[in-house]
Amino acid sequence: MSTEKALILFCTTVILMLSIMYFYKLNHPGRLHIHRNVYKLKKTLPPVIDEKAVVVLSEKNFSHVVAKNRYVMVAFYAPWCRWSQRLAPEYEKAAMELKGELVLAKVDVVMETFLTRKYEIDGYPTISFFVGGVKVENYYHKRKRDDIVRWIRTKVELGIYTIMTTKEAEQLLMAEYTIVLGLLESLQGLESEELAAVSNLHTDVIFYQTTSADVAKIFQIEPDIKRPALILLEREAQDLNHFNGSFTKNAIADFVSVNKLPPVTTFSDENAFLILESPMKQLWLFALIHDSEVRSIFQEVAKAFRGKLLFVYVQMDGKGAAKQIAHDFGITGHTPTGPRIVSYSGNSNGKKYVLNDEPSINNIKSFAENFMENKLPSQSYTISETLLTPPYRDEFL
């Protein structure tokens, strides 16, 4: 090949390579300079969002989540909906900020048609607020993180919630919280304010109000009853208690204090110290888990002495605190006489008295009445100091 041809071939190759590089850069400007823009790119990315902050609900877990959690906000959304898409990042941010305070959840209406029909969702997104398993209100305000968070915290601090349909009332019966329901003449005014004031004193109970006689009827409040009327539904024993006192803050608060606990409290590691430190006189049943008959009798008697005596059940074949307290009371096994019933005077003088008769309803009632009136025989037993002092006390704090 001549020198002239070689030179022409070289120049042609160089021009071709430069042309390829030019057009590549023109069509892929970021590829050749990515190292220069990494820091700038990182600065302009949106903040990282924890996708797990929002709980995904389906037909399988919806009822469980809204019943188990005191407060739940649910966004019913459609993936294709522009407004649902705009809500998503703000909702995630709100969920992150409120994590540990309450639950923010979402339902895909395309996938969950049953829930969409059940809650009559006809617009997307629809944001609903649930309290104690009941939908109490929809959220119609601005859909930015701060607005959502502010609205939720205001509702949580409110203390009293309104239900007006039998559908909501039926959901409330399924909730796993102790609830108070007031049947009022008006949802605003002195009666509602008194109820809200009591709710601040009993944060472990959820307070609702209604003006609907149909709602009240589901909770065994007669439609023609004089208003205001009030009931308390205790979660554990499902006891429905009717209030018949003066509709004032103090009277209602006392009623709730007496009735919000189950008639019989089961002794456990968690509540041992609270029971032993209670100022109330106490009646204890030591029985095996299969002693269902005497436990039923004990439960029945407890209702008659509610607010007067603290009734406690100890599973004799239990472990931990149950085993320790049985030892401290001197009950070391399932004696030939069967379950044992013991009254305990508490912190006043630490005395206990044993029922030696058959544990029938009449015998237990008589035993409880005599105990309250200090008429029991003089024979008594002093409880070991380990009940009220370390290390026993420290063990269950």
MIVOTOR-182864 format. One record per atom (N, C-alpha, C): residue in three letters; x, y, z. Coordinates in steps of 0.2 Angstrom, whole numbers, plus 5000, padded with zeros to 4 digits. Layout:
// residues N
alaXYZ/...
END
This chain:
// residues 397
met500449945000/met500050005000/met500450065000/ser500350114996/ser500750174995/ser500650215001/thr501150265002/thr501050305008/thr500450355008/glu500250375002/glu499750415001/glu499050385003/lys498950315001/lys498350285003/lys498350265010/ala498950255013/ala498950245020/ala498750305024/leu498950365022/leu498750425025/leu498050435025/ile497750425019/ile497050435018/ile496650385023/leu496850325023/leu496550275027/leu496550295035/phe497150325037/phe497150345044/phe496750405046/cys496750455041/cys496350515042/cys495550495042/thr495350445038/thr494650425038/thr494450395044/thr494950355047/thr494750315053/thr494750365059/val495150415059/val495150465065/val494450505065/ile494350525059/ile493650565058/ile493050515060/leu493050455058/leu492550415060/leu492450405067/met493050395071/met493050385078/met492750445082/leu493050505079/leu492750565082/leu492050575081/ser491850555075/ser491050565074/ser490650525079/ile490950465080/ile490550415084/ile490550445091/met491050465094/met491150495100/met490650555101/tyr490650595096/tyr490250655096/tyr489450635097/phe489250595092/phe488550575092/phe488350535099/tyr488850495101/tyr488650455108/tyr488550505113/lys489050555114/lys488950605119/lys488350645118/leu488150665112/leu487550705111/leu486950665113/asn486950605112/asn486350565114/asn486350535121/his486950535124/his487050505131/his487450555135/pro487250615136/pro487650665139/pro487850645146/gly487450605150/gly487650595157/gly488150535158/arg488150495153/arg488550435153/arg489350455154/leu489550505150/leu490250515150/leu490450565156/his489950595159/his490150635165/his489850615171/ile489650555172/ile489250535178/ile489650545184/his490250545184/his490650555190/his490650625193/arg490550675188/arg490450745190/arg489850755193/asn489350715192/asn488650735194/asn488350695199/val488750645202/val488550605207/val488250635213/tyr488650685216/tyr488550725222/tyr487850765221/lys487850795215/lys487250835213/lys486650795213/leu486650735210/leu486150695209/leu485850665216/lys486350655221/lys486150635227/lys485750685231/lys485950755230/lys485650805233/lys484950815231/thr484850805225/thr484150815222/thr483650755223/leu483850695225/leu483450645226/leu482950655232/pro482350635231/pro481850645237/pro482050605243/pro481850615249/pro482050585255/pro481850505255/val482250465258/val482050395258/val481450385262/ile480950345259/ile480350325263/ile480350255265/asp480150245271/asp480150175274/asp479450145272/glu479450105267/glu478850075264/glu478450035269/lys478850015274/lys478549965279/lys478150015285/ala478150075284/ala477850115289/ala477050115288/val476850105282/val476150095281/val475950025280/val475450005284/val475249935285/val474849915279/val474949865275/val474549845269/val474049795272/leu473349815271/leu472849785273/leu472449745268/ser472149685269/ser471849645265/ser471149615268/glu470749585265/glu470149555268/glu470349505274/lys470949475273/lys471149425278/lys471349465285/asn471749515285/asn471949545291/asn471649615293/phe471149635289/phe470849705290/phe470549705297/ser470049655299/ser469649655305/ser470149655311/his470649615310/his471149595316/his471549665317/val471749695312/val472149755313/val471749815316/val471149825314/val470749885316/val470449865323/ala470349805325/ala470149785332/ala470649785337/lys471249765335/lys471849765340/lys472149825341/asn472049875337/asn472449935338/asn471949995339/arg472050035344/arg471550085347/arg471450135341/tyr471950155338/tyr471850205332/tyr472150185326/val471750185320/val471950165314/val471750205308/met472150235304/met471950275299/met472050225293/val471550225288/val471550185282/val471450225276/ala471950215271/ala471850255265/ala471650195260/phe471050205257/phe470750165252/phe470950195245/tyr471450165241/tyr471750195236/tyr471650155229/ala471750185223/ala471750145217/ala472450165214/pro472850115212/pro473550125210/pro473550165204/trp473050165199/trp473050205193/trp472750275194/cys472550295200/cys472250355201/cys472750405203/arg472750465199/arg473250515200/arg473250545207/trp472650555210/trp472650585217/trp472850535222/ser472750465221/ser473050415225/ser473850415225/gln474050425219/gln474850425218/gln475150485221/arg474750545221/arg475050605224/arg475050595232/leu474550565234/leu474450555242/leu475050505244/ala475150455241/ala475650405243/ala476250425247/pro476650465244/pro477250485247/pro477150525254/glu476650575254/glu476450615260/glu476150565265/tyr475850515263/tyr475550465268/tyr476050425271/glu476550405267/glu477150375270/glu477550415275/lys477650475273/lys478050515278/lys477650525284/ala476950535284/ala476550545290/ala476550475294/ala476550425291/ala476650355294/ala477250355298/met477850375295/met478450375298/met478550415304/glu478250475304/glu478150525310/glu477750495315/leu477250455314/leu476750435319/leu476950365321/lys477450335318/lys477550265320/lys477650255327/gly477350205330/gly477350195338/gly476850235341/glu476450275338/glu475850315341/glu475250275339/leu475150265333/leu474550235330/leu474750205323/val474250175320/val474350135314/val474050175308/leu474550185303/leu474250205296/leu474250145291/ala473750135288/ala473750075284/ala473450095277/lys473450055272/lys473150065266/lys472850005263/val472350015258/val471949955255/val471949975248/asp472149925244/asp472149935236/asp471449915234/val471049955232/val470349945231/val470249905224/val470749895220/val470649855214/val470749785216/met471149765221/met471249705223/met470749685229/glu470549725233/glu470149715239/glu469449735238/thr469049705233/thr468449725231/thr467949715237/phe468049665241/phe467549655247/phe467549715252/leu468149735253/leu468249785258/leu467949855255/thr468049865248/thr467849915245/thr467049925245/arg466749865244/arg466049865245/arg465749875252/lys466149845257/lys465949845264/lys465949915266/tyr466449955265/tyr466550025267/tyr466250075262/glu465950045257/glu465550095252/glu466050145249/ile466650125247/ile467150165244/ile466950185237/asp466750245235/asp466650265229/asp467050325226/gly467550345230/gly468050395227/gly468750375229/tyr469250395226/tyr469950375227/tyr470350435227/pro470750445233/pro470750395238/pro470250415244/thr469950375247/thr469550385253/thr469950365259/ile470050415264/ile470450405270/ile469950405276/ser469950345279/ser469550335285/ser469850335292/phe469550355297/phe469950355304/phe469450305308/phe469850255311/phe469550205315/phe469750205322/val469250205327/val469450205334/val469050145337/gly469450105340/gly469250045344/gly468849995339/gly469049995333/gly468749955328/gly468249975324/val468050045325/val467450075322/val467650135318/lys467450135312/lys467550195308/lys467150255310/val467450305313/val467150365316/val467150425311/glu467550425306/glu467550485302/glu468050475296/asn467850515291/asn468250515285/asn468750575285/tyr469250575282/tyr469750635282/tyr469650665275/tyr469450735275/tyr469350775269/tyr469850835268/his470350835272/his470750895273/his471350895268/lys471750935269/lys472450935264/lys472750875266/arg473150855260/arg473450785260/arg474250785261/lys474450835264/lys475150845265/lys475350815272/arg475950795273/arg476150755279/arg475950795285/asp476150855286/asp475950895292/asp475250905293/asp474850905288/asp474150915289/asp473850855292/ile474050795289/ile473850725291/ile473950715298/val474650725300/val474850715307/val474450765312/arg474450825310/arg474050875315/arg473350855316/trp472950835311/trp472250805311/trp472250745316/ile472650695314/ile472650635318/ile472750645326/arg473250685327/arg473450705334/arg472850745338/thr472550785334/thr471950815337/thr471350775338/lys471250725334/lys470750675335/lys470950625341/val471550605342/val471750565347/val471650605354/glu471750665354/glu471650705360/glu470950725362/leu470550715357/leu469850735358/leu469450695364/gly469650625364/gly469350595370/gly468750555369/ile468250585365/ile467650555364/ile467450555356/tyr467150505354/tyr466950485347/tyr466250475346/thr466050495340/thr465250485338/thr465150425334/ile464650385336/ile464450335331/ile463650345330/met463450335324/met462750355323/met462350295319/thr462650245317/thr462350185313/thr462450125317/thr461950075316/thr461950015319/thr462549975316/lys462749985310/lys463349955307/lys463949965311/glu464050035313/glu464550055317/glu464550015324/ala463950015327/ala463849985334/ala464049915334/glu463849875329/glu463949805328/glu464749795328/gln465049845324/gln465849835324/gln466149845331/leu465849895334/leu466049915341/leu466049855346/leu465549815345/leu465449755349/leu466049705348/met466349705342/met466849655341/met467549685343/ala467549745345/ala468249775347/ala468549745353/glu469149755354/glu469449725359/glu469749775365/tyr469249825366/tyr469349875371/tyr468749875375/thr468849905381/thr468349915386/thr468049985383/ile467349995383/ile467150055380/ile466550075384/val466450145384/val465850175387/val465450215381/leu464850205381/leu464350235376/leu463850275380/gly463850335378/gly463250385381/gly462750395376/leu462150385378/leu461550405373/leu461350475376/leu461450525371/leu461350595373/leu460750625369/glu460550685372/glu460050725368/glu460450765362/ser461050785363/ser461450815358/ser462150795359/leu462450795353/leu463250785353/leu463650835355/gln463350895356/gln463750955359/gln463350975365/gly463751005370/gly463451035376/gly463751005382/leu463451015388/leu463651005394/leu463750925395/glu463250885393/glu463350815394/glu463950785390/ser464050805384/ser464550785380/ser465250805383/glu465250865386/glu465850895389/glu466050855395/glu465550835399/glu465650795405/glu465950725403/leu465650695398/leu465950635396/leu466650635393/ala466750685390/ala467450695387/ala467950705393/ala467750745398/ala468150755404/ala468350695407/val467850645408/val467950585411/val468450535407/ser468450545400/ser468850505396/ser469650525397/asn469750585399/asn470450605401/asn470650575407/leu470250555411/leu470450515417/leu470550445417/his470250415411/his470250345410/his470450335403/thr471150335402/thr471350335395/thr471450265393/asp471250215397/asp471250145395/asp470550125393/val470150165393/val469450155390/val469250205385/ile468850175379/ile468750225374/ile467950245375/phe467850305374/phe467250335375/phe466850355368/tyr466250335368/tyr465850355362/tyr465250385364/gln464950425360/gln464250455361/gln463850445355/thr463150445356/thr462650445350/thr462050475352/thr461650495347/thr460950515349/thr460450465346/ser460750415343/ser460250365339/ser460050315344/ala459350305345/ala459050255349/ala459150185346/asp459250175339/asp459450115336/asp460150085339/val460550135339/val461250115341/val461250095349/ala460850135353/ala460850125360/ala460550055361/lys460050035357/lys459649975358/lys460149915357/ile460649915353/ile461149865352/ile461549855359/phe461549905363/phe461949895369/phe461449895375/gln460849875373/gln460349855378/gln460049925382/ile460149975379/ile459850035382/ile459150045378/glu458650045382/glu457950055380/glu457850115376/pro457550115370/pro457450175366/pro457050235369/asp456650215374/asp456250265377/asp456550285384/ile457150265385/ile457450285392/ile457550365392/lys457550385398/lys457750455399/lys458450475398/arg458550525394/arg459250535392/arg459550595397/pro460150595398/pro460650555395/pro460750485399/ala460950435395/ala461050365398/ala461750345396/leu461950295400/leu462650275399/leu462750195401/ile463150165396/ile463350095398/ile464150085397/leu464350035401/leu465050025400/leu465149945398/leu465449935393/leu465549865391/leu466349845392/glu466349795397/glu467049775399/glu467249725395/arg467849735392/arg468149685386/arg468249615388/glu468549605394/glu468749535395/glu468249485397/ala467749515401/ala467149465403/ala466549485399/gln466649535394/gln466049555390/gln465449575395/asp465549605400/asp465049625405/asp464749695403/leu464149695402/leu463749765401/leu463449795407/asn463749855409/asn463549885415/asn463149945414/his462549955417/his462150015416/his462350065421/phe462450135419/phe462550185424/phe461850215426/asn461750225433/asn461050255435/asn461150305440/gly461750335440/gly461950395444/gly461750465441/ser462050515444/ser461950585442/ser462450595436/phe462250625430/phe462750625425/phe463250685425/thr463650675430/thr464250715431/thr464850685431/lys465450725430/lys466050695429/lys466250655435/asn466150675441/asn466450635446/asn466050565447/ala465350565446/ala464950505447/ala465150455441/ile465250485435/ile465350445429/ile466050415430/ala466550455433/ala467250425434/ala467250375439/asp466850375444/asp466850325449/asp466550265446/phe466050265442/phe465650215439/phe466150175434/val466550215431/val467050185426/val467650145430/ser467850175435/ser468350145440/ser468150085442/val467550075444/val467250015447/val467149955442/asn466949975436/asn466749935431/asn467149915425/lys467749955425/lys468149945419/lys468549885420/leu468649855426/leu469049795427/leu468549735427/pro468849675425/pro468449625425/pro468249605432/pro467649565433/pro467449555440/pro467949515444/val468349465440/val468849435443/val469449445439/thr470049465443/thr470649475439/thr471149415440/thr471349385435/thr471849335435/thr472549355437/phe472749325442/phe473449345445/phe473949325440/ser474449375438/ser474949355433/ser475649395435/asp476149385431/asp476749415433/asp476749495432/glu476249505427/glu476249575425/glu475849625430/asn475349595433/asn474949635438/asn475049615445/ala475449565447/ala475549545454/ala475649605458/phe476149645457/phe476249705461/phe475649755462/leu475349765457/leu474749815457/leu474249785461/ile474149715461/ile473549685465/ile473749685473/leu474449675474/leu474649665481/leu474649735484/glu474749785480/glu474749855483/glu474149895483/ser473649855480/ser472949885480/ser472649905487/pro472349955488/pro472149975495/pro471449935497/met471149905492/met470549865493/met470649795496/lys470149775500/lys470149705503/lys470049665497/gln470349595498/gln470349555492/gln470049485494/leu469749455489/leu469549385490/leu469849345484/trp470249295486/trp470649255482/trp470349185481/leu470449155475/leu470249085473/leu470849055470/phe471049005474/phe471648965471/phe471348895469/ala471348885462/ala471048835459/ala471448815453/leu471348745450/leu471648725444/leu471248755438/ile471548755432/ile471248775427/ile470648745425/his470648675426/his470048635425/his469448645430/asp469548675435/asp469048685440/asp468548735438/ser468148725433/ser467748775429/ser467148795433/glu466848745437/glu466248755441/glu466348805447/val466948795450/val467048845456/val467248915453/arg467548915448/arg467748975445/arg467149015442/ser466648975440/ser466049005437/ser465649035443/ile465649005449/ile465349025455/ile465649085458/phe466349085458/phe466749145460/phe466649205456/gln466549195449/gln466449245445/gln465749275446/glu465249235448/glu464549265449/glu464549305456/val464849275461/val464849315467/val465249385466/ala465749385462/ala466149445461/ala465749495459/lys465249485454/lys464849535452/lys464449575457/ala464249535462/ala463849565468/ala464249605472/phe464949605472/phe465349635477/phe465849685473/arg465649705466/arg466049745462/arg466149815465/gly466749835466/gly466849895469/gly466949895476/lys466749835479/lys466849835487/lys467449785489/leu467549735485/leu468049685486/leu468449675479/leu469049665479/leu469449645473/leu469449565473/phe469249535468/phe469149465467/phe469749445463/val470149395465/val470749375461/val470749295461/tyr470949275455/tyr470949205453/tyr471749185452/val471949135456/val472649115455/val472649035452/gln472949025446/gln472948965444/gln473448925447/met473248875451/met473748835456/met474248795452/asp474148775446/asp474648735442/asp475048785437/gly474948855439/gly475348895435/gly476048905437/lys476448955434/lys477148965436/lys477249035438/gly477849055439/gly478049125440/gly477649155446/ala477349215445/ala477049245451/ala476449205454/ala476149165450/ala475549125453/ala475849065458/lys476449035456/lys476748985460/lys476949015466/gln477249075466/gln477549115472/gln477049135477/ile476449165474/ile475949185478/ile475649135482/ala475549075479/ala475249015482/ala475648995488/his476348995487/his476748975492/his476749025498/asp476749085496/asp476649135501/asp476049135505/phe475549115502/phe474849105506/phe474849035509/gly475348995508/gly475348935512/gly474948875508/ile474848885502/ile474448835498/ile474948805493/thr475148755494/thr475648725491/thr475448665486/gly474848655485/gly474648605480/gly473848595480/his473648555476/his472848545476/his472648495481/thr472448525487/thr472248495493/thr471648445492/pro471648395496/pro471048345495/pro470348385496/thr470348445499/thr469648475499/thr469548515493/gly470048515488/gly469948555481/gly470148625482/pro469848665477/pro470048735477/pro469948775484/arg470348825485/arg470348855491/arg470148925490/ile469748955495/ile469549025494/ile469849065500/val470249115499/val470549155505/val470349225504/ser470249255510/ser470149335510/ser470849365513/tyr470949415510/tyr471649445512/tyr471449525513/ser471649545519/ser471549615521/ser471949665518/gly472449645514/gly472849695511/gly473349725515/asn473549785513/asn474149825517/asn473949845524/ser473249845526/ser473049865532/ser473449825538/asn473349765538/asn473649725543/asn473949655540/gly473949645534/gly474149585531/gly473949525533/lys473249515535/lys472949455537/lys472549415532/lys472549355533/lys472149315528/lys471749265532/tyr471149245529/tyr470649205532/tyr470449155527/val470349095529/val470249035524/val469549015525/leu469149005519/leu468448975519/leu468548905520/asn468248875525/asn468348805526/asn467748765524/asp467148805522/asp466548775520/asp466648755512/glu466148725510/glu466048715503/glu465948775499/pro466348785493/pro466348845490/pro465748855485/ser465148865489/ser464548875485/ser464348945485/ile463848965481/ile463749045480/ile463549075487/asn463149035491/asn462949065497/asn463449065502/asn463949015502/asn464449015507/asn464949065506/ile465149075499/ile465649125497/ile465349195499/lys464749205497/lys464449275499/lys464449295506/ser464249245510/ser464249255517/ser464949265520/phe465449225517/phe466149235519/phe466349305517/ala466149325511/ala466349395509/ala466049455514/glu465449445515/glu465049495519/glu465349495526/asn465549435529/asn465849435536/asn466549465536/phe466849455531/phe467549485530/phe467549555529/met467049585526/met466949655525/met466749685532/glu466349655535/glu466149685542/glu466549665548/asn467149635546/asn467649615551/asn467349565556/lys466949515554/lys466649465558/lys466849395558/leu467449395554/leu467749325553/leu468049305560/pro468149235561/pro468449205567/pro469149245568/ser469349245574/ser469949275576/ser470549235573/gln470549175571/gln471149135569/gln471249175562/ser471949195561/ser472149225555/ser472849205554/tyr473049225548/tyr473749205546/tyr474049265544/thr474749275546/thr475049335543/thr475449325537/ile475349365532/ile475649355525/ile476449375526/ser476849335523/ser477549345523/ser477649415520/glu478149445523/glu478349515521/glu478649515514/thr478849455511/thr479049455505/thr478549475499/leu477949475501/leu477449495497/leu477449565495/leu477649605500/leu477649685499/leu478349715499/thr478849675500/thr479549705500/thr480049665495/pro480549695493/pro481049665489/pro481349595492/pro481449545488/pro481549545481/pro480949535477/tyr480349505481/tyr479749485478/tyr479449545474/arg479449605477/arg479149665474/arg479549685468/asp480249685468/asp480649705462/asp480549655457/glu480449595458/glu480349545453/glu479849555448/phe479249595451/phe478649605446/phe478549675445/leu479049715446/leu478949785444/leu479049795436/
END
